Amino acid sequence: MSFLLPTLRQTPSPNWSERIPAIIDLVVIHDCEGDYNGSISWFAQSKSQVSAHLVLNDDGTECVQMVPLLKKAWHVVNFNSRSIGVEMSGFSTKGFTPGELNADANIIAWLLKKFNIPCQDAFDGRRPGFTSHYALGAAAGGHSDPTTNPIVWASYVARVMAAYANLPNPLPTWALDEAPPHLMALKAPEPMPDGFVPTTDERSDEIPLPVWGPLDSPFFPLAARVMNKWLSLGVSRTIALGLVANAEAECAFKISAEGDRDRAFGLMQWWLNRVLAILAATGIDVRHEPLIERHVEAAWWELNNTYVQVWTQILNSKTANEAAQAICILYEGAGAENAPIRRGAMADRWQAFFDANPTILTANPPQG
Ligand SMILES: [Zn+2]
């Protein structure tokens, strides 16, 4: 069976930003709920504040690239940074032609191979692979494309699996731009016209950080002890700041926090299956352990054992902000709206705080 990819055109969209962290492990299948030319024209306008990397035409013979693959398109809110978005033109209620469905499957398979992503259903983004916009849920804006029907979705999965199995070796070249210079030269998107209200929510907005109490509250010495414990384990300051931000987001350093006690426990709010795995391997029971440093040791064990591949990716982070986002996405798997961006900003705040208050670190060495 021959393997065909559509003819490629380029129509740049101004709606893109940098991937932070620069990890791609997800391909997202969409449909436009609109026609081919209209959708391209919408994604090409900065006022839409949405985009996709690729848009496929109705019979699967032509595809337009709108954002370089190594840049972030704005199509799935919290998942933008780690994903590539592929849109089929048309409407799910009208269905799609066999030509478009097959071309879509070929493109997804090609991208998975190209980026060394496993060919598997990624469900709600809990693991690498491919998935639908719908399956990503509220954290991706709560859309229903390309289908909400599990039987129809199963046919997409089967089609992608078959296309992947049918990929020629070596992988055929397809002239996708990873970062074309004409896009890199674009200016930042023009400001919104007065009174403009975006109709879609694919672009994450900044959201407020938790309000901190006074400097003499127990919160800051606990944060300092967590920071110091990570440093004592040989973790860099950059990565430790990301871990502190995630612990703050999970439990505000209240390791015996009330509420949710029956399903999430300890510094990283582990669920019971992880609690039991940690207990079996380390003897630390995070449901009852009073010393916060022991909770850090529990996370350290997980990262170096259960999450060893993820940990390697996290360690590549260049800034505290990147580290916090990578930890949030890859280790915590937090699903809340804007969670990665928020935790990145929280890590930036910890960095500024410890820079401004170095004595809180020296005054609170790790215990135990
Ligand atoms: Zn979509």
Boltz pocket constraint, residues with backbone or C-beta under 6 A from the ligand:
constraints:
  - pocket:
      binder: B
      contacts: [[A, 29], [A, 30], [A, 31], [A, 75], [A, 133], [A, 143], [A, 145]]
      max_distance: 6.0
